[in-house]
């Protein structure tokens, strides 16, 4: 497999580190840098010239779509994958129109992330092979232009589930392997026990978390929620 350098633009350092770990778990990919804001992103991308940029949309100092357009205007062949909590149809349409390679909605599942990196590798390999040939034929063109892109499914959260809060809760679960009760997680995130339980049960239903039964000091059963299936 070819070796590809990936640059991450994400204002939350914890999410950036999760993305970095995801990238480096896929053979043939490495992270060459991380930027937390627009100034860092433009400076480092200009110097490092990565093959692929992992880009969020929501930043205190910019909109990720503006950085996407800047990348498109300045660097031919540099691909961009949006990894974001933004679920507005208008935002997705703008990103597609500006030529993203893929659009992944947070919280990110590793297998989904891995699939798009592997597809990126295959696409770039095809481009390299194409440029190495003296002539092309219609079959080669059709194979390249009709590559099977990962289907972007509508991401519809149920009523009462906010994507930002959901991302925060999932991130905490990923960072603490021992797990939490709904009450403990509520205290850590600043939401009520009932609200925390609602989000945790949603993650269980989506197979992004699992729940085990434990017994407290007085024998009262409690549900402990952990990251994973």
Secondary structure as UniProt FT lines:
FT   STRAND          4..9
FT   HELIX           13..24
FT   TURN            27..28
FT   STRAND          29..35
FT   HELIX           38..48
FT   STRAND          52..55
FT   HELIX           64..74
FT   TURN            76..77
FT   STRAND          79..84
FT   HELIX           89..97
FT   TURN            98..99
FT   STRAND          102..105
FT   HELIX           110..132
FT   HELIX           138..145
FT   TURN            159..160
FT   HELIX           163..175
FT   TURN            177..178
FT   HELIX           182..189
FT   HELIX           193..205
FT   TURN            206..207
FT   STRAND          209..215
FT   TURN            217..218
FT   STRAND          221..227
//
